[in-house]
Structures are given as structure tokens and as C-alpha cells.
Amino acid sequence: MVNLVKDYNNYISNIPHLIGESPYKSEYFVNLLDLKPATYYRKLKLNAFTNHEIKLITNALYPKEAYLDEIKADIAEGRRNIENGEVVSHEVVMERIKQKYFSHQ
């Protein structure tokens, strides 16, 4: 656990450098984090991003890993649904799709 904390702290301290080396302009991160430019630059200078902001930045810096993580979470949720019997037959799903997308024609 101690190493995990050390690794996280090292990552956090490296965030400004990673942002600077990324292909994104500052405006992208300003919009992503929903911050005013002055607030963004202050947080960048002081390295004072919140945990939520760090997560958003990380997902932007490593989109393939973020996408893979999301897929893994969705698969795990699907498996839990199956184990709990929370499933719907293919016929029911198709009927819902028809009603939702094709009933207005």
C-alpha cells in the first residue's frame, strides 16, 4: 500500500509535465475540467488538481487505457447481471429497439 501511495504521488507531481508533453492545447484542458483559464493555470502551476480533475486528465492523456478500463468494467457489470439473473431475452431486446427507434414511422 505504501508503494501505491508513492507511485500516485509521483504521478501527481508529474502531471504538469505530462500535460505539457501532450498533443492537447491548454484550452482543451480548460474545457475538459470546466475551469476558467486563470484557475487552470494556477492549478497547473501549483499542481493543485482535485482527484476528480486528475481522473479526467488521466483519461485524456491515456484514452486507450481509459477506454479499455471502461470496457472491462462494463463486462464485469454484465457478468454480475448474469449471475444475479438480471437478463433479458434477445427477442425482448429487439422488440424494445423496434418500439424505441421504429415506432414513429
N, C-alpha and C positions, 0 to 999 in steps of 0.2 A: 504494500500500500504506500509506503514511503517513496518508493521509486515512481509510482504512478503520480504522486503529487509533484515530485521533482520534474518528471517529464512534462507534466501540464504547465508548471511554472516556466520551464524552458521554452515551451511552445508559445505561451503568452508573451514572454519577453521578446520573442522573435516575430510576433505579429506585424509590427510596423515594417520590418524588413521584407516579410513575405508579401505584404500589400504593395510595397514599393516595387518589388520584382514582378508583380502580377501584370498580366496584359490589360488590366482594367484601369480606367482613369478614376481619379478621386470622386468625380461626380457619380459614378456607378455605386460606390460605397456609401456616399451621402444619401442617395436614393434608396439603396438597399436597407440601410439602417434607419431610414426616415429621420435623419438628423439635419439640422441647419449646418451649412458649411463650417461656420466658426466652431460649432460644437464638435463636429467631426475632426477638424484639425487639432482642437485642444485634446480630445480623447486620443488621437493618434500620437501627438507629441508626448502626452503623459502616460500613454499606454493604459488608459483607464476605461476600456470597453467592459460592458457588463457580460455576464455569462451568456445571455441570450444573443447579444451582439457578436460575441466570439463564435457562437454556433453558426450564425448567419454568414459571417466572414469565412469561416472554415468551409461551409458548404459551397460558397462562391469560389474559393481558392482551389478546392478539390471536388469539382462537380461529379466526376465519375465515381469517386468513392462515396459521395453523398447519395447518389442515385442507387448504387449497389446496396448501401445500407438500408435505404428505403425499401428496395425490393425484398431484401432479407426479412425486414420487419413485416412486410405485407404477407410473405409466405408463412412466417411464424404465426401471424394472426389467423390466416386461413387454416392452418393445421389445428390451432386451438378451436376454431369454429367447428371443424370436422369432429374433433374429439368430443366436443360438447353437444354434438348433434344439431348444430345450427347451420343446416344446409338446406338448399332449395333445389328442386329438380331442374334439369335443363329445360323442360317444357314450360315450367312456371317462369323461369328467367326470360325465355324467348317471348312468352305472352306479355310480360311486363314491358319488354323492349318495344314490342309492336304497339302496345297501348300508349306508351310514352312518346314514341317518335313517329308513329304512322297513323295514329287515330285521328289526326287533324286533316287528313287528306280527303 
